[in-house]
Amino acid sequence: MIWDYERSSQALLMRIKRLVIGSTNPAKINEWKKLLKGFPVISLAELGDFPEPHESGKTFARNARIKAKHYAKLTGEYVFSEDGGYEVDALGGAPGVKSRRILPGGKDGTDDDLINFVLKKLKGLPSEKRTVSLSFAAAVSDPKGNVIFEDKNSFVGIVTKKPGPVKIEGYPFRTIHFIPKLGKTYAQLNEEEHEKYNHKLPVARRLEKFLLEYK
């Protein structure tokens, strides 16, 4: 955190007084509340029940923009949204933007369904051919639907050959995202390691700076 929002005199001068997390994923909402700790963050559910947008983008960045603009116009608030997924090199970058809809027919699957689908696709491949990027993009829209902030980041690893011992509900691919230099999956990171290796943290810090300086 770059400032203590509640005690900062700068907070009085800030144009953006709070952010709405444009997501219905509880894990994602909780994660960003922690990443932006010190800045007022609320969920969509705290404002009402809103229809989800059609995520038609071919990139994470495009879908992040679509969601941020959609919910900003509906709520009249500044809205932060993100989109991300798993990009497996051996699968040509798939599942990519379809990370939640990779089952036959484009159906949504449970966390276990998605994990097993990817592992089945890579069955028999050696570790050197199981490289992957855990990627995401973020966007903030003003109440009128203008995107005022965008960023992205990724974290390279190796797809395990079986599910790891720790699962995080709502983030299935962290269970099979192995980090060679640590000898564990992303889902197994302790608090200190997560603070160091979380691929969303650098974006959160840049977002904090933006919020502080935006006029």
C-alpha positions as CSV (number, residue, x, y, z in Angstrom):
1,M,0.0,0.0,0.0
2,I,1.4,3.4,-0.9
3,W,-0.6,5.4,1.5
4,D,-2.9,5.2,4.5
5,Y,-6.1,6.3,2.8
6,E,-8.1,7.0,5.9
7,R,-5.4,9.2,7.4
8,S,-4.1,10.9,4.3
9,S,-4.8,14.5,3.6
10,Q,-4.3,13.6,0.0
11,A,-7.5,11.5,0.1
12,L,-9.6,14.7,0.4
13,L,-8.2,15.9,-2.9
14,M,-8.7,12.7,-4.8
15,R,-11.3,12.6,-7.5
16,I,-12.0,8.9,-7.2
17,K,-13.4,8.3,-3.7
18,R,-14.1,4.6,-4.1
19,L,-13.9,1.7,-6.6
20,V,-16.5,-0.9,-7.5
21,I,-15.1,-4.3,-8.4
22,G,-16.9,-5.2,-11.5
23,S,-17.1,-9.0,-10.9
24,T,-19.5,-11.6,-9.4
25,N,-16.6,-13.9,-8.6
26,P,-16.2,-13.9,-4.8
27,A,-12.6,-14.9,-4.9
28,K,-11.7,-12.1,-7.3
29,I,-13.5,-9.5,-5.2
30,N,-11.8,-10.6,-2.0
31,E,-8.4,-10.6,-3.7
32,W,-8.7,-7.1,-5.0
33,K,-10.0,-5.8,-1.6
34,K,-6.8,-7.1,-0.1
35,L,-4.6,-5.8,-2.9
36,L,-6.1,-2.3,-2.6
37,K,-6.3,-2.4,1.2
38,G,-6.4,1.2,2.4
39,F,-8.6,2.4,-0.5
40,P,-12.4,2.1,-0.3
41,V,-13.5,-0.8,-2.5
42,I,-17.0,-2.3,-2.8
43,S,-18.5,-5.2,-4.7
44,L,-21.3,-5.0,-7.3
45,A,-23.6,-6.9,-4.9
46,E,-23.4,-4.0,-2.4
47,L,-25.1,-1.8,-5.0
48,G,-27.6,-4.2,-6.4
49,D,-28.2,-7.0,-9.0
50,F,-26.9,-6.2,-12.4
51,P,-26.9,-8.2,-15.7
52,E,-23.5,-9.5,-16.8
53,P,-22.0,-8.2,-20.1
54,H,-21.4,-10.3,-23.1
55,E,-17.6,-10.9,-23.1
56,S,-17.0,-10.9,-26.8
57,G,-13.4,-9.7,-26.7
58,K,-10.6,-11.8,-28.2
59,T,-8.1,-10.6,-25.6
60,F,-8.1,-10.2,-21.9
61,A,-7.6,-6.5,-22.2
62,R,-10.7,-6.1,-24.4
63,N,-12.9,-8.1,-22.0
64,A,-11.6,-6.1,-19.1
65,R,-12.7,-2.9,-20.9
66,I,-16.1,-4.4,-21.8
67,K,-16.8,-5.3,-18.2
68,A,-15.6,-2.0,-16.7
69,K,-17.6,0.1,-19.1
70,H,-20.7,-2.0,-18.8
71,Y,-20.9,-1.9,-15.0
72,A,-19.8,1.8,-14.8
73,K,-22.7,2.9,-16.9
74,L,-25.1,0.7,-14.9
75,T,-23.9,1.9,-11.5
76,G,-22.8,5.4,-12.2
77,E,-19.6,4.6,-10.4
78,Y,-15.9,4.2,-11.1
79,V,-15.5,0.5,-11.8
80,F,-12.5,-1.7,-11.9
81,S,-12.7,-4.9,-13.9
82,E,-10.2,-7.6,-14.9
83,D,-10.1,-10.5,-17.2
84,G,-7.5,-13.3,-17.3
85,G,-6.8,-16.9,-17.8
86,Y,-4.4,-19.6,-18.7
87,E,-2.3,-19.5,-21.9
88,V,-0.6,-22.8,-22.6
89,D,2.1,-22.7,-25.2
90,A,1.6,-26.3,-26.4
91,L,-2.1,-25.4,-27.0
92,G,-1.3,-22.3,-29.1
93,G,-2.1,-20.0,-26.2
94,A,-5.4,-21.8,-25.4
95,P,-7.6,-21.7,-23.4
96,G,-6.9,-18.0,-23.2
97,V,-10.0,-15.8,-23.1
98,K,-12.1,-19.0,-23.0
99,S,-10.4,-20.2,-19.8
100,R,-13.8,-20.5,-18.1
101,R,-15.6,-21.8,-21.2
102,I,-13.2,-24.5,-22.6
103,L,-15.5,-27.5,-22.3
104,P,-17.2,-28.8,-25.4
105,G,-19.9,-26.5,-26.6
106,G,-18.4,-23.6,-24.8
107,K,-20.0,-24.6,-21.5
108,D,-18.9,-23.3,-18.1
109,G,-17.3,-25.9,-16.0
110,T,-16.4,-26.4,-12.3
111,D,-12.9,-25.7,-11.2
112,D,-12.2,-29.4,-11.3
113,D,-13.7,-29.7,-14.8
114,L,-11.3,-27.0,-16.1
115,I,-8.3,-28.4,-14.3
116,N,-8.9,-31.9,-15.7
117,F,-9.6,-30.6,-19.2
118,V,-6.2,-28.9,-19.4
119,L,-4.3,-31.9,-17.9
120,K,-6.0,-34.3,-20.4
121,K,-5.0,-32.1,-23.3
122,L,-1.3,-32.2,-22.2
123,K,-1.2,-35.8,-21.2
124,G,2.1,-37.4,-22.1
125,L,4.0,-34.1,-22.7
126,P,7.3,-33.6,-20.9
127,S,7.8,-30.7,-18.5
128,E,9.8,-28.7,-21.0
129,K,6.7,-28.6,-23.3
130,R,4.3,-27.7,-20.6
131,T,5.2,-24.0,-20.4
132,V,2.3,-21.6,-19.6
133,S,1.5,-18.0,-18.7
134,L,-1.0,-17.1,-16.0
135,S,-2.1,-13.8,-17.5
136,F,-4.6,-11.0,-16.8
137,A,-5.5,-7.5,-17.9
138,A,-7.2,-4.8,-15.9
139,A,-9.3,-1.7,-16.7
140,V,-11.0,1.2,-14.8
141,S,-13.9,3.1,-16.3
142,D,-15.4,6.3,-15.2
143,P,-19.2,6.6,-14.6
144,K,-19.8,7.6,-18.2
145,G,-18.1,4.5,-19.6
146,N,-14.7,6.0,-20.5
147,V,-11.7,3.8,-19.8
148,I,-9.2,5.8,-17.8
149,F,-6.8,3.1,-16.7
150,E,-5.4,-0.1,-18.3
151,D,-2.7,-2.5,-17.3
152,K,-1.7,-6.1,-17.6
153,N,0.8,-8.7,-16.3
154,S,1.6,-12.4,-16.5
155,F,3.4,-15.1,-14.6
156,V,5.2,-17.9,-16.4
157,G,5.3,-21.5,-15.1
158,I,4.9,-25.1,-15.9
159,V,1.6,-27.1,-16.0
160,T,1.8,-29.9,-13.5
161,K,0.9,-33.5,-14.5
162,K,-1.7,-33.8,-11.8
163,P,-3.6,-31.3,-9.5
164,G,-1.6,-29.9,-6.7
165,P,-2.5,-30.4,-3.0
166,V,-4.0,-26.9,-2.6
167,K,-7.0,-25.5,-4.4
168,I,-8.3,-21.9,-4.4
169,E,-12.0,-21.8,-5.2
170,G,-12.5,-19.6,-8.2
171,Y,-8.9,-19.8,-9.4
172,P,-8.6,-23.4,-10.8
173,F,-5.4,-22.9,-12.8
174,R,-3.3,-21.8,-9.8
175,T,-3.6,-25.4,-8.6
176,I,-1.7,-26.7,-11.7
177,H,0.6,-23.7,-12.2
178,F,4.0,-25.0,-11.0
179,I,6.8,-22.5,-10.2
180,P,10.1,-24.4,-10.7
181,K,12.4,-22.1,-8.7
182,L,10.1,-22.5,-5.7
183,G,9.2,-26.1,-6.2
184,K,5.5,-25.6,-5.6
185,T,2.3,-24.5,-7.3
186,Y,0.9,-21.0,-7.2
187,A,-1.9,-22.1,-4.9
188,Q,0.7,-23.3,-2.4
189,L,2.4,-20.0,-1.9
190,N,2.5,-18.7,1.6
191,E,1.6,-15.1,2.4
192,E,5.2,-13.8,2.0
193,E,5.7,-15.7,-1.2
194,H,2.4,-14.5,-2.6
195,E,3.3,-10.9,-1.8
196,K,6.5,-11.4,-3.8
197,Y,5.3,-13.4,-6.8
198,N,1.6,-12.4,-7.2
199,H,1.4,-11.3,-10.8
200,K,-1.4,-8.9,-9.9
201,L,0.5,-7.0,-7.2
202,P,2.6,-4.8,-9.6
203,V,-0.6,-3.7,-11.4
204,A,-2.3,-3.0,-8.0
205,R,0.6,-0.8,-7.0
206,R,0.4,1.1,-10.3
207,L,-3.3,1.4,-9.9
208,E,-2.9,2.9,-6.4
209,K,-0.5,5.5,-7.9
210,F,-3.0,6.3,-10.6
211,L,-5.8,6.7,-8.1
212,L,-3.7,9.1,-6.0
213,E,-2.8,11.2,-9.0
214,Y,-5.9,11.2,-11.1
215,K,-7.6,14.6,-11.3
